[in-house]
């Protein structure tokens, strides 16, 4: 459930949006008024002081992690490949727990070595969820639009339901929803309490699937909600989620090579404008009153 903190409560920035060391990213986010953030395993593993120093930096910043990303190509493998990915998952879960993140994002497999059998996918996701359960971590399964078997949130939801674990739910990413042209009416089939994280971004062309490499577009050319050509449908997505009762966090999953060349405060201010647009013009929520 969303924990509001300040005018930007419920919205998080992603460290992948900003250039520079972790501490500088944290300072830019906090300076723009954010109280929440999304982190990646690389933020911790690449920190000069190691994982403990990175975790301490996040704790000192006062920013609340909403999610940790990402476990990729986990499900549908067998033999030594499966054992390898289980070891990777355990390490990521340990970092996720150390960070205090409530959610680990797991993206649908793109591996040609993975089975497309729904039973195998559900079995492996159930195993992942059981590994996360004693650590108090929820697993958000996110459908990649170029996934091998699971390409849309409807298929991901079917697999999650089949796996049937209380700490296994969905992660939704607007880029992949628009790229796959998934009908938004399908959101009504979801249980809002099983949507653990929603990632939002816009982009500058209408048809992401027409790009030479959609995965490169997703990782390099996203912009903040309201900056691209999908503002209207993105607003519709958020309103539909609100209508079905989604009360979790929204994270700006904005990976953009141009933004990585700009000063951190400049990019963070763009994110702030996007959050205010969503809060005040789309969701029509007023700013919280100051405490007496």
N, C-alpha and C positions, 0 to 999 in steps of 0.2 A: 504494500500500500504506500502511496506517495506520502512523503513527509515534507510539508511545505516549510520553507525557510527563506523569508524575504520575498521580494517581488518576483524573483526568478525561480522560486521553489517549484519543484517538479520537472525542471529542465536541467540537463547536464551537458557539458562540453566533453568532447573526446580528445584525449592527449594527442591522437594521430593528426589532429588538425593543425597543431602548432609545431614550430621548429624549436630547437634548443634543448637544454637540459631540463630534467623533470621539474626542478625547483622553480625555474623561470616560467614554465608552463602553468604550474600551480598558482604562482603569483599573478599571472595575467588573468587566469580564470576568476580568482577571488577579486581582483581589482575591477573586473567587469560586473561583479555582483552575483556570480554563480556560487552556489553552495554545494553542488554535486558534480561528479565527473565520472567518465568512463575511462578505464585504463586497459592497457594491453600487457601481456607477459613480457614484452620487450622493454617496457618502462622499468620493470624490476630487474630483469636479467642483465640489462646493459648499464645499469647505474654504476658509477665508479666505486661506490661504497658497497655494492652488492644488494641483495634483496632486503636485508634488515634496514639498511640506510634509506632505501627507496620507500619502504613501508613507513619508517619514521617521518620522512619528509611529507608524506600524504597525511599522516596523523597530525603533524604540527600545523599543516595548512588549514585544518578545520573543514576541508572539503570531504563530502561523504561519497564513497564509491557506490555507484548504482549497478555496476557490472564489470566483469573481467573477461577479456577476449584474447584469443579465441582458440578453441579446440577445433581442428579441421580434419576432415577425412577420417573420422573415427569409426563410423558404423559400416557393417557389411564386409569386413575383412576376416581373414581366417589365418590359422597357423602362426608363423613368426610375425607376420604383419599385424595381426590382431594383438599379440603379446606386446609388441613394440608400442602400439598406440595406447594400450592400457597403461604402460609405464609413463608415457607422456601425459596422459590424463591425470594420473596420480600426482605428478609433479605440478601440473597446472592447478589442481585442486588445492594442493598445499600452499601455493602462492596466493591463491584466491582467499583461502582461510586466513593467512597471515595478514593480508591486506584489509580484511574485514568486509570484503565484498559479498553481498548476499546472493549474487547470481554469476554463474559461469556460462558464457555464450558458446554454444556448440553449433557449428555450421554444417549443413548437409554436405555429404561427401561428393566430391568431383572426381574421385579416383577411378580409373578404369580397372583397378584391381578389386574394387568393391562390388559385392553382390547387390542386385537391384531387388532382391526378394524382400517384400515388406516384413515378413516374419523375422528375417535375419536382422533387418534394421531395427525393428522394435526390440528384439532380444538384446542387441548391443546398447541401445539407449537405456533400456531397463538396467543393464549392468552399470552403465555410467551413473545413472541416478542413484543406484544403491551405494556406489563408491562415495558419492557426494553427501548422502543422507546423514551419516554420523558426524560430518563436518558442519552441518547446518547450512549447506549450500543448495540452492535450487539451480537446475540446469534449464536454460532457455534454448530450445532447438530452433534454429533459424534456417529457413529454406533459401538457398542460393538459386538465382534464376538460371544459372548454368550448371546446376547440380546434376549428377548422373541419374538419380531416380527421383529425388525429392526436389522439385523446382518451384513449388508454390506453397503458401501457408495452408491451403486446404489439405493437400497431401501430407504436409508435416503434421497437421492436427490429427489426421487419421492415424498416423504412426504413433503419436503421443498418446492417443486414446488407447491404442492397442497395447502399448507398453505399460500403461496403467500404474504409474508411480506418482505419489502426491507431490514430490519435488521436481517432477519433470513437466515442463510446460513449453510455451512458445516464445520465441523472440521474433518480432516483426520488424522488417526493414523496408521502408517506403521505396527505396531504390529498386529492390528486387520485385516488389509488388507491381510497380509501374513497368519495369522492364519485361516482366512476364505477362503483363496486361491481365492480372488476376482481377476478376470482377469484385468490386468492393461489397456487393450484396452478400458475398460469402462470409463476411465478418459476422453476420448475424448468426451463423452456425457455431461460432466459437463461444467458449465459456470464458468470460472476461477475467475471472479469478485465476485462470491458467495461462494468461498472457503475462509473462514475467518481465518483459522489457520491450519497449518500442523505440526503434532507431529511425530518425527522420533526416532526410536530405532532399535537395532538389538537384536538377542538372539542366544543362543548357540546350538540350535538343529533345525532340518529342519521343523518338523511338530509340531507346537504348539498345534494343536487340539488333538494330541495323548497323551498329558500330562494328569496326573490324575486329575488335576484341572487347566485348562487354565487361570482362573482368578488369581490364585496364581502365575503362571508364569509371567503374565502381571504385577503383582504388586511387584514381588520380584527378577526376574531373567533377566531383560532387561540389555543390554549393549549399549554402544554408537555406532552410525553408523560407520561401518568399523571394529568393533571388533568381530563381530559374523560371522555366516555362511551365512548371507543373504546380504553381501556387494554388490554383483553384481545386485541383483534384487532391492535393496534399491537405488542404483545409477540409475537404470533404472526408478524407480518411480520418483525420483527427476528430472531427465531429461525430463520425460514425462510431469510433472507439469510445468516445465519451457517452454516446447514446446507449451502448451495450453495457456500460458500467465499468469501463477500464479506469482504474485508480492508481496505476503504477506510474513510473517515471518515463519521460521522453529524453532520449539522448541524441545529440546532433552527430550523426555518423558522417562527418564531412572530411573526406580525403581529397585534397586539392593541391597540386604541385605549385600553383600560383601563391596560395596562402602560405606555403612553407618558405616563401621568399619575402614575406611581409613582416613588419614588426609585430610582435606578439600582441601588444595592446590593440593594434588596429584590427587584427583578426578577431580578438575576443569581443571587441565592440560590435563587429558585424553579427557575432553570435548573440549578443545581448539584444540587438534590434530584432533579430529573428524570434527570440523568446518572447519579447514584448508583443510582437505582431500576433503570435499564436495565442498568447494569454489574453490580450485585450481586444483584438479585432476578430479572432476566429472563435475562441472559447468564451469571449465576452466576460472574462473574470476581472473584477476590479482588484486594484492593489490592496494588500492586507493593511489593515489599520495599525499604526504604531502602538506598541504596548504603553499603557499609562505609566 
